[in-house]
Amino acid sequence: MKQQQQWEHRISLNCRRESLNTLRQFTKEVLSRWAITDEQQYLLVLALDEVCANLIIHSHSCNDSDTIDVKISRANDGVYFEVKDSKPDSFNMALYETPTVKQILCEKKRSGIGLFLVRQIMDEIMVEQSADMKICRMKKKLSF
């Protein structure tokens, strides 16, 4: 009997730096089950890690009692990430104006590089916000 492959995976993370290692391992494990090249896996892990790092470090100030929830799913047209943050007034990457490569190099910017990479890696990024929740959804188009 053929084993059915799971297309949706979830993890809840405490907002501490150590959780980023857990997130990277979890994401690698999930993506390695699907027909995704090592390079694509690396880029997807990088993008998800960057979004979650911004929330954990900057929005939640590494407050261990706060959590974020991550869902990784697959469809025929690609891989989807969803990051739920119960702190709705946290950083909103949809409103953040990412510096250009020229600005980063000329001004020797040390911030904004990660979100620049996320926007280069992912094909779609949407942020929904309500009074009690913020959800960041990202999609990478891939064929399986």
C-alpha positions in Angstrom: 0.0 0.0 0.0 1.4 3.4 -1.0 1.9 5.9 1.8 0.0 9.2 1.4 2.2 12.2 1.4 1.3 15.1 3.7 1.0 18.4 2.0 0.6 20.7 5.0 2.9 21.1 8.0 2.6 23.4 11.1 4.9 24.5 13.9 4.4 27.0 16.7 7.6 28.9 17.8 8.3 30.8 21.0 9.8 34.2 20.2 13.4 33.5 21.1 16.4 33.3 18.8 16.9 29.6 19.4 13.5 29.0 17.8 15.0 30.0 14.4 17.3 26.9 14.4 14.2 24.8 15.1 12.4 26.6 12.2 15.2 26.0 9.8 15.4 22.3 10.6 11.7 21.9 10.4 11.5 23.7 7.1 14.4 21.7 5.6 12.8 18.4 6.7 9.4 19.4 5.1 10.9 20.6 1.9 13.2 17.6 1.5 10.1 15.4 1.2 9.0 17.2 -2.0 10.7 17.3 -5.4 12.6 20.6 -4.7 16.2 21.1 -5.6 18.8 21.8 -2.9 19.2 25.3 -4.2 15.4 26.0 -4.1 15.3 24.5 -0.6 18.1 26.8 0.6 16.4 29.9 -0.8 13.0 29.0 0.7 14.5 28.3 4.1 16.3 31.7 3.9 13.1 33.6 3.0 11.0 32.0 5.8 13.8 32.4 8.3 14.2 36.1 7.5 10.5 36.8 8.0 10.3 34.9 11.2 13.6 36.5 12.5 12.2 39.9 11.9 9.1 39.1 14.0 11.0 37.3 16.8 13.8 39.7 17.2 12.4 43.1 16.2 8.6 42.9 16.8 8.6 40.6 19.9 12.1 41.5 21.3 12.8 37.8 21.8 10.0 37.6 24.4 9.8 33.9 25.1 6.2 34.0 26.2 5.1 35.3 22.7 4.6 32.8 19.9 4.3 32.8 16.1 2.7 30.0 14.1 4.1 28.8 10.8 2.4 26.7 8.1 4.2 25.2 5.1 2.0 23.7 2.4 2.3 22.5 -1.1 0.0 22.7 -4.1 0.5 21.8 -7.7 1.7 25.3 -8.5 4.1 25.8 -5.7 5.1 26.0 -2.0 3.2 28.3 0.4 4.3 29.7 3.7 1.9 31.3 6.2 3.2 33.1 9.3 0.6 34.0 12.0 1.5 36.6 14.5 -0.9 37.4 17.4 0.8 40.8 17.8 -1.0 42.8 15.2 1.0 46.0 15.8 4.2 44.3 14.9 6.4 45.0 11.9 4.5 45.0 8.6 6.8 44.0 5.8 4.2 44.9 3.2 4.6 48.6 4.2 8.4 48.5 4.5 10.2 50.1 1.6 13.0 47.8 0.8 16.3 49.6 -0.1 17.7 49.0 -3.6 21.0 47.2 -4.1 22.5 50.6 -4.9 21.3 52.1 -1.6 22.6 49.1 0.3 26.0 49.4 -1.2 26.3 53.1 -1.3 24.9 53.8 2.1 26.5 50.6 3.6 23.1 49.7 5.0 23.1 46.9 7.5 19.3 46.5 7.7 16.8 45.7 5.0 19.0 43.2 3.2 17.0 40.3 4.4 13.7 41.6 3.2 15.3 42.5 -0.1 16.2 38.9 -0.4 12.8 37.7 0.6 11.2 39.8 -2.1 13.7 38.5 -4.7 13.1 34.8 -3.7 9.3 34.7 -3.3 6.9 35.2 -6.1 4.0 36.5 -4.0 3.9 38.1 -0.6 0.6 39.2 1.1 0.0 40.6 4.5 -3.4 40.5 6.2 -4.0 42.4 9.4 -6.9 42.4 11.8 -7.4 43.8 15.3 -5.9 40.7 16.9 -3.8 39.0 14.2 -1.3 39.6 11.4 -0.8 36.9 8.7 2.0 36.9 6.2 1.5 34.6 3.2 4.2 33.9 0.7 4.2 31.7 -2.4 7.0 30.3 -4.5 5.9 29.0 -7.9 7.3 25.6 -8.5 6.2 22.7 -10.6 6.1 19.2 -9.2 
